[in-house]
Amino acid sequence: MLDRRYSTLLFDLDGTLIQYHEAQSYAVSRALEDMAAGGDKALVERVITLVEGEDVQDIEACRPGWEPAGSERMKNVFREFRIDLPAEEFLERYFTAMGDHGVPLRGVEEMLHEVSLDRKLGVVSNGLGPVQRKRLQKAGLMQYLDLLVLSCEAGFAKPDPSILRLAMKLSGSTPEDTLFIGDSTTSDMGAAGAAGMDFVYIDPSGEFTADGPRILEIQAAAELKEYLLPARKVDPTGNSF
């Protein structure tokens, strides 16, 4: 059990509650097929490396100073990766396809249902509003949320703690009674530390070698209920209550 009661739980989305790398692979393949450029394994690998890179991630998160998909900077990035496709059209198709992939990680829905019974839940995600909302709906998780704060709508992107402060304002909570759960040591852990709230670090590998403050380490968000829910008691007949 965690040593205090949290009235609000805030979750990162990608890689914490829903699949992300699988969504990227799906969206890249779909976008390439739509543009009649699919089938080349080497090309697919280059494009996946591109979308995982800082330039596209900045667009996806609407980080300060991000370059539009149709900018000369982005066209040059495509040329650097030897991707002979119009950058703006490809990225539009890519983000549209991302919105069509919303798959929850194992055990997440059950965990959210159980921990939501006596506390507020929210998602704080670096992402495009229409894309992330659609993915949450497809994953069936929107029903458990009391609030949703997305960087492209809020005007702040993690690790800027302002996005977490906005979420706390919406939930009516304070850093002392708010817990943030995420899988990134840079954007998630950094934002939580700067906002003065406790952080639960998720690393599917179980290595937990990264530096940074956290109060708990788990390999999957589904494990969280083991630390937040009261232990079940068993009566002499063997029934739990």
SVG drawing of the C-alpha trace seen along z (x, -y; Angstrom):
<svg xmlns="http://www.w3.org/2000/svg" viewBox="-18 -29 39 51">
<polyline fill="none" stroke="black" stroke-width="0.4" points="0.0,0.0 1.1,-3.6 1.6,-5.5 -1.1,-8.1 -4.4,-8.4 -4.4,-10.3 -7.7,-12.0 -6.6,-12.4 -4.6,-10.1 -3.2,-11.6 -1.9,-9.2 0.3,-9.7 -1.4,-8.0 1.0,-6.5 2.9,-3.6 1.2,-3.9 -2.5,-3.2 -2.5,-2.4 -0.1,-1.0 2.1,-3.5 4.9,-1.9 2.3,0.5 0.2,-2.5 3.2,-4.1 3.9,-1.0 0.3,-0.7 0.0,-4.4 3.2,-4.4 2.2,-1.3 -1.3,-2.7 0.0,-6.1 2.5,-4.5 -0.1,-2.2 -2.6,-5.1 0.2,-6.9 1.0,-3.8 4.5,-3.7 4.1,-0.6 5.9,2.7 9.5,1.5 10.8,2.8 13.8,0.4 11.5,-2.5 9.2,-1.5 12.1,-1.4 13.3,-4.8 9.9,-6.3 9.4,-4.8 12.8,-6.3 11.6,-9.6 8.3,-9.6 10.1,-8.6 12.5,-11.5 12.4,-15.0 10.9,-16.9 7.8,-14.8 7.5,-14.4 7.5,-18.2 4.6,-18.4 2.7,-15.7 3.1,-17.4 2.8,-21.0 5.9,-21.9 7.1,-25.5 8.8,-26.3 7.6,-23.2 7.9,-23.4 4.7,-22.9 4.5,-19.7 4.7,-21.7 7.7,-23.8 11.1,-23.8 12.6,-22.3 10.3,-19.3 10.9,-18.9 14.6,-18.8 14.1,-16.2 12.3,-14.0 15.1,-14.4 17.7,-13.5 15.9,-10.3 15.6,-9.6 11.8,-9.6 10.6,-10.8 7.1,-11.8 5.4,-15.1 6.0,-15.7 2.7,-17.5 0.5,-14.9 2.3,-12.0 2.1,-13.4 -1.5,-14.3 -2.3,-10.7 0.0,-9.4 -1.7,-11.3 -5.2,-10.4 -4.2,-6.7 -2.8,-7.1 -6.3,-8.1 -7.6,-4.8 -5.4,-2.8 -6.6,-2.8 -5.6,0.4 -5.4,0.5 -2.5,2.2 -3.3,5.4 -5.2,5.0 -5.5,1.2 -9.3,1.0 -9.9,3.2 -7.4,1.2 -9.0,-2.1 -12.5,-0.8 -11.4,0.3 -9.3,-2.7 -11.9,-5.2 -14.5,-4.2 -13.4,-6.7 -11.1,-9.1 -10.8,-11.3 -8.9,-10.1 -7.3,-12.2 -5.0,-11.8 -2.3,-14.3 -0.8,-13.6 1.5,-15.3 -0.6,-15.0 -3.0,-16.3 -6.5,-16.7 -8.6,-14.9 -6.1,-12.1 -5.8,-11.4 -9.5,-11.7 -10.3,-9.3 -7.7,-6.8 -9.1,-7.0 -12.6,-6.4 -11.5,-3.4 -9.7,-2.0 -12.9,-2.3 -11.1,-4.3 -12.8,-7.7 -15.6,-6.6 -13.3,-6.3 -11.8,-9.9 -12.9,-13.0 -10.5,-15.2 -8.3,-15.1 -5.5,-17.6 -3.7,-17.5 -0.7,-19.6 -2.0,-20.8 -5.1,-22.2 -3.5,-23.4 -0.6,-25.2 1.9,-23.4 3.8,-20.2 5.5,-17.9 8.1,-18.3 6.7,-21.8 4.9,-21.4 2.3,-23.9 0.3,-21.2 0.1,-19.2 -0.8,-22.3 -3.6,-22.9 -4.8,-19.3 -4.7,-19.8 -6.7,-23.1 -9.4,-21.2 -9.5,-18.4 -9.5,-20.7 -6.5,-18.8 -3.1,-19.8 0.4,-18.4 0.1,-16.7 -3.0,-14.6 -2.2,-14.1 -0.2,-11.1 1.2,-11.1 1.9,-7.8 4.0,-7.6 6.6,-5.8 9.0,-8.6 11.9,-9.8 12.1,-13.0 8.6,-14.3 6.7,-12.5 9.1,-12.2 10.5,-15.7 7.1,-17.3 6.0,-15.6 9.1,-16.6 8.8,-20.2 5.2,-20.3 6.0,-19.0 3.9,-15.8 4.6,-12.2 5.4,-10.0 5.1,-6.3 7.5,-5.2 6.6,-2.5 9.3,-0.5 8.1,2.7 11.7,4.0 11.9,3.8 15.4,2.4 14.6,-1.0 18.1,-2.3 17.2,-5.8 17.8,-8.6 15.0,-10.7 12.5,-10.9 9.7,-8.4 7.9,-6.7 7.1,-3.5 8.4,-1.4 6.2,0.9 6.4,2.7 2.7,2.0 0.0,-0.4 -2.3,2.6 -0.1,3.3 -1.1,-0.1 -4.3,1.3 -2.2,3.6 -0.8,0.5 -3.9,-1.7 -6.7,0.7 -7.3,2.0 -6.1,5.6 -9.0,8.0 -9.9,9.7 -10.8,13.4 -13.3,14.8 -13.1,18.3 -15.2,19.7 -12.7,18.6 -14.8,15.8 -13.1,12.5 -14.8,9.2"/>
</svg>
